Every structure is written in C-alpha cells, then in structure tokens.
Amino acid sequence: MGVRTEAIPKLTYEQFRQLPEDGKGYELIRGEVHVTPAPTTTHQWVVHNLDLSLGPHVERTRLGQVLTAPLDVRLSEETALRI
C-alpha cells in the first residue's frame, strides 16, 4: 500500500501577488512558492551604499530608477521574486 499524497496546485503570478504580506521573502518558481532567507547585514549594507552612490547619478542623468525592497520582479507567468 502506497502513501497517498495530494498535489499542491501551482500558482500564477497574479495568485502569487494576492498572497498576504507576512514580512517574509517569497519566490514563485515554476508555479511553486518558496520562502527565501532574510538578507544578511552585509547584503543590506551593500544595498544601502549602492542606493546612496547610484541614486543621485541615475536621477540626475534620467537613466531610470534605483529601487529597493520590497518589490516584485516578474520573470514569467510562473516565476517571480518578491524582494
């Protein structure tokens, strides 16, 4: 007798966006939701310094925008990162 398992339904990007915010980072990979670890102090320090260094130049020269978390990065209908 085998073990019965239920398939977890895959999510679309729109369904992923509707998930409640709980302070954790999530990724949608091929329709499956994965929890991401919290960023390290070093990571946050680097992000902060990049923002301080690049932000004024990018705005002054109208090259685009420098954005920091939280932000969804949509790679496809079934793959997205909530950073």
mmCIF file as gemmi writes it, N, C-alpha and C atoms, coordinates in Angstrom:
data_model
loop_
_atom_site.group_PDB
_atom_site.id
_atom_site.type_symbol
_atom_site.label_atom_id
_atom_site.label_alt_id
_atom_site.label_comp_id
_atom_site.label_asym_id
_atom_site.label_entity_id
_atom_site.label_seq_id
_atom_site.pdbx_PDB_ins_code
_atom_site.Cartn_x
_atom_site.Cartn_y
_atom_site.Cartn_z
_atom_site.occupancy
_atom_site.B_iso_or_equiv
_atom_site.pdbx_formal_charge
_atom_site.auth_seq_id
_atom_site.auth_asym_id
_atom_site.pdbx_PDB_model_num
ATOM 1 N N . MET Axp A 1 ? 0.836 -1.17 0 1 0 ? 1 A 1
ATOM 2 C CA . MET Axp A 1 ? 0 0 0 1 0 ? 1 A 1
ATOM 3 C C . MET Axp A 1 ? 0.886 1.241 0 1 0 ? 1 A 1
ATOM 4 N N . GLY Axp A 2 ? 0.696 2.14 -0.976 1 0 ? 2 A 1
ATOM 5 C CA . GLY Axp A 2 ? 1.494 3.351 -1.101 1 0 ? 2 A 1
ATOM 6 C C . GLY Axp A 2 ? 0.965 4.486 -0.244 1 0 ? 2 A 1
ATOM 7 N N . VAL Axp A 3 ? 1.803 5.453 -0.052 1 0 ? 3 A 1
ATOM 8 C CA . VAL Axp A 3 ? 1.409 6.653 0.686 1 0 ? 3 A 1
ATOM 9 C C . VAL Axp A 3 ? 0.687 7.588 -0.268 1 0 ? 3 A 1
ATOM 10 N N . ARG Axp A 4 ? -0.471 8.046 0.151 1 0 ? 4 A 1
ATOM 11 C CA . ARG Axp A 4 ? -1.262 8.934 -0.699 1 0 ? 4 A 1
ATOM 12 C C . ARG Axp A 4 ? -0.823 10.378 -0.458 1 0 ? 4 A 1
ATOM 13 N N . THR Axp A 5 ? -0.514 11.059 -1.522 1 0 ? 5 A 1
ATOM 14 C CA . THR Axp A 5 ? -0.138 12.47 -1.419 1 0 ? 5 A 1
ATOM 15 C C . THR Axp A 5 ? -1.05 13.289 -2.303 1 0 ? 5 A 1
ATOM 16 N N . GLU Axp A 6 ? -1.305 14.505 -1.869 1 0 ? 6 A 1
ATOM 17 C CA . GLU Axp A 6 ? -2.109 15.413 -2.68 1 0 ? 6 A 1
ATOM 18 C C . GLU Axp A 6 ? -1.185 16.384 -3.388 1 0 ? 6 A 1
ATOM 19 N N . ALA Axp A 7 ? -1.477 16.632 -4.635 1 0 ? 7 A 1
ATOM 20 C CA . ALA Axp A 7 ? -0.69 17.596 -5.395 1 0 ? 7 A 1
ATOM 21 C C . ALA Axp A 7 ? -1.035 19.007 -4.932 1 0 ? 7 A 1
ATOM 22 N N . ILE Axp A 8 ? -0.014 19.808 -4.721 1 0 ? 8 A 1
ATOM 23 C CA . ILE Axp A 8 ? -0.226 21.208 -4.367 1 0 ? 8 A 1
ATOM 24 C C . ILE Axp A 8 ? -0.408 21.979 -5.666 1 0 ? 8 A 1
ATOM 25 N N . PRO Axp A 9 ? -1.526 22.704 -5.788 1 0 ? 9 A 1
ATOM 26 C CA . PRO Axp A 9 ? -1.759 23.417 -7.046 1 0 ? 9 A 1
ATOM 27 C C . PRO Axp A 9 ? -0.704 24.495 -7.281 1 0 ? 9 A 1
ATOM 28 N N . LYS Axp A 10 ? -0.311 24.641 -8.531 1 0 ? 10 A 1
ATOM 29 C CA . LYS Axp A 10 ? 0.659 25.669 -8.894 1 0 ? 10 A 1
ATOM 30 C C . LYS Axp A 10 ? -0.046 27.012 -8.976 1 0 ? 10 A 1
ATOM 31 N N . LEU Axp A 11 ? 0.686 28.063 -8.653 1 0 ? 11 A 1
ATOM 32 C CA . LEU Axp A 11 ? 0.134 29.409 -8.679 1 0 ? 11 A 1
ATOM 33 C C . LEU Axp A 11 ? 0.598 30.17 -9.908 1 0 ? 11 A 1
ATOM 34 N N . THR Axp A 12 ? -0.23 31.094 -10.348 1 0 ? 12 A 1
ATOM 35 C CA . THR Axp A 12 ? 0.176 32.05 -11.375 1 0 ? 12 A 1
ATOM 36 C C . THR Axp A 12 ? 0.759 33.268 -10.665 1 0 ? 12 A 1
ATOM 37 N N . TYR Axp A 13 ? 1.349 34.167 -11.423 1 0 ? 13 A 1
ATOM 38 C CA . TYR Axp A 13 ? 1.889 35.389 -10.838 1 0 ? 13 A 1
ATOM 39 C C . TYR Axp A 13 ? 0.788 36.197 -10.165 1 0 ? 13 A 1
ATOM 40 N N . GLU Axp A 14 ? -0.381 36.286 -10.781 1 0 ? 14 A 1
ATOM 41 C CA . GLU Axp A 14 ? -1.485 37.052 -10.188 1 0 ? 14 A 1
ATOM 42 C C . GLU Axp A 14 ? -1.913 36.448 -8.855 1 0 ? 14 A 1
ATOM 43 N N . GLN Axp A 15 ? -1.963 35.124 -8.763 1 0 ? 15 A 1
ATOM 44 C CA . GLN Axp A 15 ? -2.3 34.474 -7.494 1 0 ? 15 A 1
ATOM 45 C C . GLN Axp A 15 ? -1.206 34.717 -6.452 1 0 ? 15 A 1
ATOM 46 N N . PHE Axp A 16 ? 0.037 34.661 -6.886 1 0 ? 16 A 1
ATOM 47 C CA . PHE Axp A 16 ? 1.181 34.925 -6.014 1 0 ? 16 A 1
ATOM 48 C C . PHE Axp A 16 ? 1.094 36.336 -5.434 1 0 ? 16 A 1
ATOM 49 N N . ARG Axp A 17 ? 0.718 37.309 -6.253 1 0 ? 17 A 1
ATOM 50 C CA . ARG Axp A 17 ? 0.589 38.7 -5.801 1 0 ? 17 A 1
ATOM 51 C C . ARG Axp A 17 ? -0.481 38.861 -4.731 1 0 ? 17 A 1
ATOM 52 N N . GLN Axp A 18 ? -1.472 37.994 -4.733 1 0 ? 18 A 1
ATOM 53 C CA . GLN Axp A 18 ? -2.575 38.096 -3.778 1 0 ? 18 A 1
ATOM 54 C C . GLN Axp A 18 ? -2.244 37.498 -2.408 1 0 ? 18 A 1
ATOM 55 N N . LEU Axp A 19 ? -1.099 36.82 -2.293 1 0 ? 19 A 1
ATOM 56 C CA . LEU Axp A 19 ? -0.725 36.247 -1.001 1 0 ? 19 A 1
ATOM 57 C C . LEU Axp A 19 ? -0.535 37.369 0.014 1 0 ? 19 A 1
ATOM 58 N N . PRO Axp A 20 ? -0.958 37.155 1.256 1 0 ? 20 A 1
ATOM 59 C CA . PRO Axp A 20 ? -0.824 38.214 2.264 1 0 ? 20 A 1
ATOM 60 C C . PRO Axp A 20 ? 0.639 38.483 2.61 1 0 ? 20 A 1
ATOM 61 N N . GLU Axp A 21 ? 0.938 39.731 2.91 1 0 ? 21 A 1
ATOM 62 C CA . GLU Axp A 21 ? 2.28 40.113 3.353 1 0 ? 21 A 1
ATOM 63 C C . GLU Axp A 21 ? 2.457 39.658 4.796 1 0 ? 21 A 1
ATOM 64 N N . ASP Axp A 22 ? 3.529 38.935 5.063 1 0 ? 22 A 1
ATOM 65 C CA . ASP Axp A 22 ? 3.79 38.496 6.432 1 0 ? 22 A 1
ATOM 66 C C . ASP Axp A 22 ? 5.217 38.809 6.868 1 0 ? 22 A 1
ATOM 67 N N . GLY Axp A 23 ? 5.891 39.649 6.091 1 0 ? 23 A 1
ATOM 68 C CA . GLY Axp A 23 ? 7.246 40.046 6.448 1 0 ? 23 A 1
ATOM 69 C C . GLY Axp A 23 ? 8.333 39.11 5.954 1 0 ? 23 A 1
ATOM 70 N N . LYS Axp A 24 ? 7.964 38 5.352 1 0 ? 24 A 1
ATOM 71 C CA . LYS Axp A 24 ? 8.943 37.056 4.821 1 0 ? 24 A 1
ATOM 72 C C . LYS Axp A 24 ? 9.138 37.32 3.334 1 0 ? 24 A 1
ATOM 73 N N . GLY Axp A 25 ? 10.261 36.868 2.803 1 0 ? 25 A 1
ATOM 74 C CA . GLY Axp A 25 ? 10.511 36.962 1.372 1 0 ? 25 A 1
ATOM 75 C C . GLY Axp A 25 ? 10.063 35.686 0.688 1 0 ? 25 A 1
ATOM 76 N N . TYR Axp A 26 ? 9.479 35.83 -0.485 1 0 ? 26 A 1
ATOM 77 C CA . TYR Axp A 26 ? 8.995 34.665 -1.22 1 0 ? 26 A 1
ATOM 78 C C . TYR Axp A 26 ? 9.446 34.719 -2.668 1 0 ? 26 A 1
ATOM 79 N N . GLU Axp A 27 ? 9.566 33.552 -3.264 1 0 ? 27 A 1
ATOM 80 C CA . GLU Axp A 27 ? 9.824 33.406 -4.692 1 0 ? 27 A 1
ATOM 81 C C . GLU Axp A 27 ? 8.777 32.467 -5.264 1 0 ? 27 A 1
ATOM 82 N N . LEU Axp A 28 ? 8.361 32.75 -6.468 1 0 ? 28 A 1
ATOM 83 C CA . LEU Axp A 28 ? 7.477 31.853 -7.209 1 0 ? 28 A 1
ATOM 84 C C . LEU Axp A 28 ? 8.331 31.243 -8.305 1 0 ? 28 A 1
ATOM 85 N N . ILE Axp A 29 ? 8.607 29.951 -8.185 1 0 ? 29 A 1
ATOM 86 C CA . ILE Axp A 29 ? 9.47 29.271 -9.148 1 0 ? 29 A 1
ATOM 87 C C . ILE Axp A 29 ? 8.685 28.149 -9.792 1 0 ? 29 A 1
ATOM 88 N N . ARG Axp A 30 ? 8.444 28.309 -11.092 1 0 ? 30 A 1
ATOM 89 C CA . ARG Axp A 30 ? 7.661 27.337 -11.861 1 0 ? 30 A 1
ATOM 90 C C . ARG Axp A 30 ? 6.336 27.033 -11.178 1 0 ? 30 A 1
ATOM 91 N N . GLY Axp A 31 ? 5.712 28.087 -10.635 1 0 ? 31 A 1
ATOM 92 C CA . GLY Axp A 31 ? 4.401 27.942 -10.026 1 0 ? 31 A 1
ATOM 93 C C . GLY Axp A 31 ? 4.4 27.52 -8.571 1 0 ? 31 A 1
ATOM 94 N N . GLU Axp A 32 ? 5.569 27.237 -8.005 1 0 ? 32 A 1
ATOM 95 C CA . GLU Axp A 32 ? 5.663 26.808 -6.609 1 0 ? 32 A 1
ATOM 96 C C . GLU Axp A 32 ? 6.232 27.934 -5.756 1 0 ? 32 A 1
ATOM 97 N N . VAL Axp A 33 ? 5.638 28.139 -4.577 1 0 ? 33 A 1
ATOM 98 C CA . VAL Axp A 33 ? 6.069 29.206 -3.674 1 0 ? 33 A 1
ATOM 99 C C . VAL Axp A 33 ? 7.181 28.688 -2.761 1 0 ? 33 A 1
ATOM 100 N N . HIS Axp A 34 ? 8.265 29.456 -2.674 1 0 ? 34 A 1
ATOM 101 C CA . HIS Axp A 34 ? 9.403 29.127 -1.814 1 0 ? 34 A 1
ATOM 102 C C . HIS Axp A 34 ? 9.69 30.314 -0.902 1 0 ? 34 A 1
ATOM 103 N N . VAL Axp A 35 ? 9.986 30.033 0.368 1 0 ? 35 A 1
ATOM 104 C CA . VAL Axp A 35 ? 10.379 31.081 1.309 1 0 ? 35 A 1
ATOM 105 C C . VAL Axp A 35 ? 11.868 31.342 1.128 1 0 ? 35 A 1
ATOM 106 N N . THR Axp A 36 ? 12.247 32.614 1.067 1 0 ? 36 A 1
ATOM 107 C CA . THR Axp A 36 ? 13.658 32.969 0.928 1 0 ? 36 A 1
ATOM 108 C C . THR Axp A 36 ? 14.203 33.412 2.282 1 0 ? 36 A 1
ATOM 109 N N . PRO Axp A 37 ? 15.474 33.165 2.531 1 0 ? 37 A 1
ATOM 110 C CA . PRO Axp A 37 ? 16.045 33.589 3.811 1 0 ? 37 A 1
ATOM 111 C C . PRO Axp A 37 ? 16.156 35.109 3.888 1 0 ? 37 A 1
ATOM 112 N N . ALA Axp A 38 ? 16.194 35.619 5.102 1 0 ? 38 A 1
ATOM 113 C CA . ALA Axp A 38 ? 16.363 37.06 5.301 1 0 ? 38 A 1
ATOM 114 C C . ALA Axp A 38 ? 17.751 37.472 4.81 1 0 ? 38 A 1
ATOM 115 N N . PRO Axp A 39 ? 17.87 38.686 4.28 1 0 ? 39 A 1
ATOM 116 C CA . PRO Axp A 39 ? 19.184 39.148 3.827 1 0 ? 39 A 1
ATOM 117 C C . PRO Axp A 39 ? 20.134 39.345 5.01 1 0 ? 39 A 1
ATOM 118 N N . THR Axp A 40 ? 21.413 39.167 4.744 1 0 ? 40 A 1
ATOM 119 C CA . THR Axp A 40 ? 22.418 39.36 5.787 1 0 ? 40 A 1
ATOM 120 C C . THR Axp A 40 ? 22.678 40.848 6.002 1 0 ? 40 A 1
ATOM 121 N N . THR Axp A 41 ? 23.349 41.156 7.086 1 0 ? 41 A 1
ATOM 122 C CA . THR Axp A 41 ? 23.724 42.539 7.367 1 0 ? 41 A 1
ATOM 123 C C . THR Axp A 41 ? 24.627 43.08 6.258 1 0 ? 41 A 1
ATOM 124 N N . THR Axp A 42 ? 25.557 42.262 5.793 1 0 ? 42 A 1
ATOM 125 C CA . THR Axp A 42 ? 26.448 42.69 4.708 1 0 ? 42 A 1
ATOM 126 C C . THR Axp A 42 ? 25.652 43.016 3.452 1 0 ? 42 A 1
ATOM 127 N N . HIS Axp A 43 ? 24.692 42.182 3.108 1 0 ? 43 A 1
ATOM 128 C CA . HIS Axp A 43 ? 23.846 42.428 1.937 1 0 ? 43 A 1
ATOM 129 C C . HIS Axp A 43 ? 23.139 43.772 2.073 1 0 ? 43 A 1
ATOM 130 N N . GLN Axp A 44 ? 22.539 44.013 3.226 1 0 ? 44 A 1
ATOM 131 C CA . GLN Axp A 44 ? 21.808 45.257 3.441 1 0 ? 44 A 1
ATOM 132 C C . GLN Axp A 44 ? 22.741 46.465 3.375 1 0 ? 44 A 1
ATOM 133 N N . TRP Axp A 45 ? 23.948 46.339 3.893 1 0 ? 45 A 1
ATOM 134 C CA . TRP Axp A 45 ? 24.932 47.416 3.839 1 0 ? 45 A 1
ATOM 135 C C . TRP Axp A 45 ? 25.298 47.737 2.391 1 0 ? 45 A 1
ATOM 136 N N . VAL Axp A 46 ? 25.526 46.692 1.592 1 0 ? 46 A 1
ATOM 137 C CA . VAL Axp A 46 ? 25.86 46.886 0.176 1 0 ? 46 A 1
ATOM 138 C C . VAL Axp A 46 ? 24.703 47.562 -0.56 1 0 ? 46 A 1
ATOM 139 N N . VAL Axp A 47 ? 23.48 47.093 -0.342 1 0 ? 47 A 1
ATOM 140 C CA . VAL Axp A 47 ? 22.304 47.694 -0.985 1 0 ? 47 A 1
ATOM 141 C C . VAL Axp A 47 ? 22.189 49.167 -0.609 1 0 ? 47 A 1
ATOM 142 N N . HIS Axp A 48 ? 22.352 49.471 0.646 1 0 ? 48 A 1
ATOM 143 C CA . HIS Axp A 48 ? 22.264 50.857 1.125 1 0 ? 48 A 1
ATOM 144 C C . HIS Axp A 48 ? 23.309 51.736 0.435 1 0 ? 48 A 1
ATOM 145 N N . ASN Axp A 49 ? 24.547 51.262 0.377 1 0 ? 49 A 1
ATOM 146 C CA . ASN Axp A 49 ? 25.611 52.052 -0.243 1 0 ? 49 A 1
ATOM 147 C C . ASN Axp A 49 ? 25.439 52.198 -1.745 1 0 ? 49 A 1
ATOM 148 N N . LEU Axp A 50 ? 24.942 51.161 -2.406 1 0 ? 50 A 1
ATOM 149 C CA . LEU Axp A 50 ? 24.651 51.286 -3.837 1 0 ? 50 A 1
ATOM 150 C C . LEU Axp A 50 ? 23.569 52.325 -4.081 1 0 ? 50 A 1
ATOM 151 N N . ASP Axp A 51 ? 22.54 52.31 -3.244 1 0 ? 51 A 1
ATOM 152 C CA . ASP Axp A 51 ? 21.46 53.287 -3.37 1 0 ? 51 A 1
ATOM 153 C C . ASP Axp A 51 ? 21.992 54.704 -3.182 1 0 ? 51 A 1
ATOM 154 N N . LEU Axp A 52 ? 22.806 54.908 -2.162 1 0 ? 52 A 1
ATOM 155 C CA . LEU Axp A 52 ? 23.372 56.234 -1.91 1 0 ? 52 A 1
ATOM 156 C C . LEU Axp A 52 ? 24.298 56.69 -3.031 1 0 ? 52 A 1
ATOM 157 N N . SER Axp A 53 ? 25.052 55.757 -3.6 1 0 ? 53 A 1
ATOM 158 C CA . SER Axp A 53 ? 26.015 56.098 -4.648 1 0 ? 53 A 1
ATOM 159 C C . SER Axp A 53 ? 25.368 56.268 -6.014 1 0 ? 53 A 1
ATOM 160 N N . LEU Axp A 54 ? 24.498 55.334 -6.374 1 0 ? 54 A 1
ATOM 161 C CA . LEU Axp A 54 ? 23.914 55.344 -7.715 1 0 ? 54 A 1
ATOM 162 C C . LEU Axp A 54 ? 22.676 56.219 -7.842 1 0 ? 54 A 1
ATOM 163 N N . GLY Axp A 55 ? 21.882 56.293 -6.78 1 0 ? 55 A 1
ATOM 164 C CA . GLY Axp A 55 ? 20.613 57.013 -6.841 1 0 ? 55 A 1
ATOM 165 C C . GLY Axp A 55 ? 20.708 58.419 -7.394 1 0 ? 55 A 1
ATOM 166 N N . PRO Axp A 56 ? 21.545 59.284 -6.819 1 0 ? 56 A 1
ATOM 167 C CA . PRO Axp A 56 ? 21.632 60.658 -7.326 1 0 ? 56 A 1
ATOM 168 C C . PRO Axp A 56 ? 22.078 60.734 -8.788 1 0 ? 56 A 1
ATOM 169 N N . HIS Axp A 57 ? 23.042 59.906 -9.178 1 0 ? 57 A 1
ATOM 170 C CA . HIS Axp A 57 ? 23.514 59.916 -10.569 1 0 ? 57 A 1
ATOM 171 C C . HIS Axp A 57 ? 22.413 59.478 -11.533 1 0 ? 57 A 1
ATOM 172 N N . VAL Axp A 58 ? 21.719 58.402 -11.195 1 0 ? 58 A 1
ATOM 173 C CA . VAL Axp A 58 ? 20.654 57.889 -12.063 1 0 ? 58 A 1
ATOM 174 C C . VAL Axp A 58 ? 19.538 58.921 -12.207 1 0 ? 58 A 1
ATOM 175 N N . GLU Axp A 59 ? 19.169 59.583 -11.118 1 0 ? 59 A 1
ATOM 176 C CA . GLU Axp A 59 ? 18.124 60.614 -11.192 1 0 ? 59 A 1
ATOM 177 C C . GLU Axp A 59 ? 18.597 61.831 -11.98 1 0 ? 59 A 1
ATOM 178 N N . ARG Axp A 60 ? 19.812 62.288 -11.707 1 0 ? 60 A 1
ATOM 179 C CA . ARG Axp A 60 ? 20.343 63.482 -12.369 1 0 ? 60 A 1
ATOM 180 C C . ARG Axp A 60 ? 20.444 63.287 -13.885 1 0 ? 60 A 1
ATOM 181 N N . THR Axp A 61 ? 20.852 62.114 -14.314 1 0 ? 61 A 1
ATOM 182 C CA . THR Axp A 61 ? 21.04 61.844 -15.742 1 0 ? 61 A 1
ATOM 183 C C . THR Axp A 61 ? 19.822 61.194 -16.385 1 0 ? 61 A 1
ATOM 184 N N . ARG Axp A 62 ? 18.757 61.014 -15.59 1 0 ? 62 A 1
ATOM 185 C CA . ARG Axp A 62 ? 17.496 60.427 -16.072 1 0 ? 62 A 1
ATOM 186 C C . ARG Axp A 62 ? 17.699 59.062 -16.739 1 0 ? 62 A 1
ATOM 187 N N . LEU Axp A 63 ? 18.507 58.24 -16.113 1 0 ? 63 A 1
ATOM 188 C CA . LEU Axp A 63 ? 18.774 56.895 -16.637 1 0 ? 63 A 1
ATOM 189 C C . LEU Axp A 63 ? 17.697 55.89 -16.257 1 0 ? 63 A 1
ATOM 190 N N . GLY Axp A 64 ? 16.891 56.217 -15.278 1 0 ? 64 A 1
ATOM 191 C CA . GLY Axp A 64 ? 15.857 55.288 -14.825 1 0 ? 64 A 1
ATOM 192 C C . GLY Axp A 64 ? 15.605 55.489 -13.353 1 0 ? 64 A 1
ATOM 193 N N . GLN Axp A 65 ? 15.447 54.387 -12.635 1 0 ? 65 A 1
ATOM 194 C CA . GLN Axp A 65 ? 15.164 54.434 -11.209 1 0 ? 65 A 1
ATOM 195 C C . GLN Axp A 65 ? 16.039 53.433 -10.467 1 0 ? 65 A 1
ATOM 196 N N . VAL Axp A 66 ? 16.427 53.788 -9.265 1 0 ? 66 A 1
ATOM 197 C CA . VAL Axp A 66 ? 17.097 52.858 -8.358 1 0 ? 66 A 1
ATOM 198 C C . VAL Axp A 66 ? 16.068 52.499 -7.298 1 0 ? 66 A 1
ATOM 199 N N . LEU Axp A 67 ? 15.687 51.234 -7.24 1 0 ? 67 A 1
ATOM 200 C CA . LEU Axp A 67 ? 14.639 50.778 -6.331 1 0 ? 67 A 1
ATOM 201 C C . LEU Axp A 67 ? 15.203 49.803 -5.311 1 0 ? 67 A 1
ATOM 202 N N . THR Axp A 68 ? 14.611 49.807 -4.133 1 0 ? 68 A 1
ATOM 203 C CA . THR Axp A 68 ? 14.982 48.845 -3.1 1 0 ? 68 A 1
ATOM 204 C C . THR Axp A 68 ? 13.735 48.085 -2.662 1 0 ? 68 A 1
ATOM 205 N N . ALA Axp A 69 ? 13.935 47.036 -1.888 1 0 ? 69 A 1
ATOM 206 C CA . ALA Axp A 69 ? 12.847 46.167 -1.447 1 0 ? 69 A 1
ATOM 207 C C . ALA Axp A 69 ? 11.844 46.933 -0.594 1 0 ? 69 A 1
ATOM 208 N N . PRO Axp A 70 ? 10.619 46.489 -0.52 1 0 ? 70 A 1
ATOM 209 C CA . PRO Axp A 70 ? 10.044 45.311 -1.178 1 0 ? 70 A 1
ATOM 210 C C . PRO Axp A 70 ? 9.615 45.614 -2.609 1 0 ? 70 A 1
ATOM 211 N N . LEU Axp A 71 ? 9.787 44.624 -3.45 1 0 ? 71 A 1
ATOM 212 C CA . LEU Axp A 71 ? 9.499 44.79 -4.867 1 0 ? 71 A 1
ATOM 213 C C . LEU Axp A 71 ? 9.328 43.412 -5.499 1 0 ? 71 A 1
ATOM 214 N N . ASP Axp A 72 ? 8.314 43.245 -6.338 1 0 ? 72 A 1
ATOM 215 C CA . ASP Axp A 72 ? 8.15 42.005 -7.101 1 0 ? 72 A 1
ATOM 216 C C . ASP Axp A 72 ? 8.913 42.126 -8.412 1 0 ? 72 A 1
ATOM 217 N N . VAL Axp A 73 ? 9.68 41.105 -8.742 1 0 ? 73 A 1
ATOM 218 C CA . VAL Axp A 73 ? 10.364 41.028 -10.028 1 0 ? 73 A 1
ATOM 219 C C . VAL Axp A 73 ? 9.746 39.855 -10.769 1 0 ? 73 A 1
ATOM 220 N N . ARG Axp A 74 ? 8.986 40.157 -11.813 1 0 ? 74 A 1
ATOM 221 C CA . ARG Axp A 74 ? 8.275 39.115 -12.566 1 0 ? 74 A 1
ATOM 222 C C . ARG Axp A 74 ? 9.127 38.668 -13.747 1 0 ? 74 A 1
ATOM 223 N N . LEU Axp A 75 ? 9.486 37.395 -13.756 1 0 ? 75 A 1
ATOM 224 C CA . LEU Axp A 75 ? 10.294 36.837 -14.829 1 0 ? 75 A 1
ATOM 225 C C . LEU Axp A 75 ? 9.452 36.106 -15.865 1 0 ? 75 A 1
ATOM 226 N N . SER Axp A 76 ? 8.33 35.538 -15.432 1 0 ? 76 A 1
ATOM 227 C CA . SER Axp A 76 ? 7.388 34.879 -16.332 1 0 ? 76 A 1
ATOM 228 C C . SER Axp A 76 ? 6.07 34.735 -15.583 1 0 ? 76 A 1
ATOM 229 N N . GLU Axp A 77 ? 5.084 34.117 -16.209 1 0 ? 77 A 1
ATOM 230 C CA . GLU Axp A 77 ? 3.786 33.92 -15.555 1 0 ? 77 A 1
ATOM 231 C C . GLU Axp A 77 ? 3.898 33.003 -14.336 1 0 ? 77 A 1
ATOM 232 N N . GLU Axp A 78 ? 4.904 32.127 -14.316 1 0 ? 78 A 1
ATOM 233 C CA . GLU Axp A 78 ? 5.043 31.179 -13.209 1 0 ? 78 A 1
ATOM 234 C C . GLU Axp A 78 ? 6.319 31.363 -12.394 1 0 ? 78 A 1
ATOM 235 N N . THR Axp A 79 ? 7.073 32.427 -12.658 1 0 ? 79 A 1
ATOM 236 C CA . THR Axp A 79 ? 8.302 32.667 -11.911 1 0 ? 79 A 1
ATOM 237 C C . THR Axp A 79 ? 8.423 34.145 -11.569 1 0 ? 79 A 1
ATOM 238 N N . ALA Axp A 80 ? 8.5 34.435 -10.263 1 0 ? 80 A 1
ATOM 239 C CA . ALA Axp A 80 ? 8.625 35.812 -9.786 1 0 ? 80 A 1
ATOM 240 C C . ALA Axp A 80 ? 9.334 35.811 -8.443 1 0 ? 80 A 1
ATOM 241 N N . LEU Axp A 81 ? 9.986 36.904 -8.147 1 0 ? 81 A 1
ATOM 242 C CA . LEU Axp A 81 ? 10.673 37.074 -6.876 1 0 ? 81 A 1
ATOM 243 C C . LEU Axp A 81 ? 10.044 38.236 -6.145 1 0 ? 81 A 1
ATOM 244 N N . ARG Axp A 82 ? 9.778 38.068 -4.892 1 0 ? 82 A 1
ATOM 245 C CA . ARG Axp A 82 ? 9.291 39.166 -4.052 1 0 ? 82 A 1
ATOM 246 C C . ARG Axp A 82 ? 10.472 39.559 -3.179 1 0 ? 82 A 1
ATOM 247 N N . ILE Axp A 83 ? 11.111 40.649 -3.575 1 0 ? 83 A 1
ATOM 248 C CA . ILE Axp A 83 ? 12.332 41.064 -2.875 1 0 ? 83 A 1
ATOM 249 C C . ILE Axp A 83 ? 12.139 42.382 -2.179 1 0 ? 83 A 1
